[in-house]
Amino acid sequence: MEDSNLENSKKEFTPDNGFNLVGIDYFEEPTGQIYFIEHFDLYQDALNAKKDRKNPNEYFILYKGTGGEFLSR
C-alpha cells in the first residue's frame, strides 16, 4: 500500500515539460513523503543539482517520457 502512495505522489510531482527535482522524507506519512525542490528545463541541470546534494540517493528527478509515461531517476 505504501509503495502505491509513493508512486501516486511521484506522478503528482511530475511536470508535463522539463524535469522536477524532488526530495523524499522517509519519516513523513506515505502521502506526504515527496516534496518539491526545483524545476529544470534541462536534464543535465537537474542531474547536477541532484549530485550537489549531501545525500543524492534521497532525491529523484521526475519527468515524462516521450510516450507520456512517468519516469524517475
Secondary structure, DSSP 8 states (H G I E B T S, - for coil): -HHHHHHHHHHHH--SSSEEEEEE-TTS-GGG-EEEEEEESSHHHHHHHHHTSSSGGGEEEEEE-TTS-EEE-
